[in-house]
Amino acid sequence: MAAQISKPSRSLAGVLSVFQTPYHADESIDYATLEKEIHWLFDRGADGIVMAMVSEVLRLSSQERNELAEHVSRFGHARGGVVISVGAESSHTAVQYARHAEKVGADAVMAIPPIAAALGEEQVLEYYRRIFQAIAIPVVVQDASGYVGRPMSISLQARLLDEFGPRVFFKPEAVPIGPRLSELHQATGNRARVFEGTGGIALVDSFRRGIVGTMPGADLIEAIVPLWRALQAGDEEVAYRIWLPLAALVSLQHSLDAFLAVEKYLLVKQGVFSNTLVRGPVGFALDEPTRLEVDRLFELLMAAVASNG
C-alpha cells in the first residue's frame, strides 16, 4: 500500500476533455497525433485532459493502458490537470493501474466499477476502498451506466465521500441525470464535487444543479469552453445559443461506439486526426445520412460559437 502522504496537485475543475486515442493503419497507438491532440485541446482552453471510456481503454491491453497513461501525463503535465482511468474487473488490477498513474504524475484517477458481474453494494464499496487506500491522489468515482454496467446507488456514493473526504469526486452518468445529481447533493449536504459526463448534453441543467466542471469529448472543445464560460458568467443567452445545436449533435451519439464514430470523424474534419480508426468489433458506424446530419449540426454549432465573438 502506498504511503498516504500529502501531494500538491492542481485543482480539478472546469473543462477536462476526454481525449480520443488515434491509431496507425495497423491499429497501434499513434503517439505523435496524440501529442498534437492534447496540445490542440489546451490551446483551445481545456483545463485538463482525461483518459476514459471514449479513449477506448476497454480495447487496450494492460501494457498499452500503462504506456498511454505515461505518455498522456508527460504530454499534458505542464499545461493542465491529467486524470487517468483505472477501472478494471478486479480490485487487484484497478489498484495496479492506479499506482502506476500516480507514479507517472497523474493529478487524479477515475474508476468505473467492474461491469462483468452484478455486484452488491458492499463489494463495490470495497473495490473503491482498495483504490483509495492504494494511492494519495484524488479518485473520480464514475457511474458509467449510461454506457456499461449498472447504476451505483446514491447511498454508496455518499458513503465514499464520508469515508475519504476531499479526495472524492464524482462523474455520475446514470439516468435521470438531473434528479440523481440533485439527490447526490442532498445526500452529501452539498459536499459532492461533480463533473458532468454526458458530452455536454446535460451541461446547462447540471450547472444549475451544482457541478465543478465537465468531462466532454475532444471533438467539441471549440464549443464546450465558451459554453462553460458563459454559464460561469451567468450569460444564458450565449449559453443557450451554443448549447442547443451542441445538444442536438450529442444526441446522435447514443452509445459508446456512436461517440467514438462521431468524435473521431469530427477530429478528422478539424484537422487533428488523419483517420477515423476505431478498434473493432464495433456496434455502430456512421452511415451517410448520419454523417450529413453531423456536418449540418457541426456547422450550426460553429456558427453559434462564432456569433459570440
Secondary structure, DSSP 4 states (H G I P E B T S, - for coil): -------------EEEEE----B-TTS-B-HHHHHHHHHHHHHTT-SEEEE-GGGTGGGS-HHHHHHHHHHHHHHHTTTSEEEEE---SSHHHHHHHHHHHHHTT-SEEEEPPP-SS---HHHHHHHHHHHHHH-SS-EEEEE-TTTSS-PPPHHHHHHHHHHHGGGEEEEE-PSSHHHHHHHHHHHTTT---BEE-STTTTHHHHHHH--SEE--BGGGHHHHHHHHHHHHHT-HHHHHHHHHHHHHHHTT--SHHHHHHHHHHHHHHTTS-S-----S--S----HHHHHHHHHHHHHHHHHHHTT-
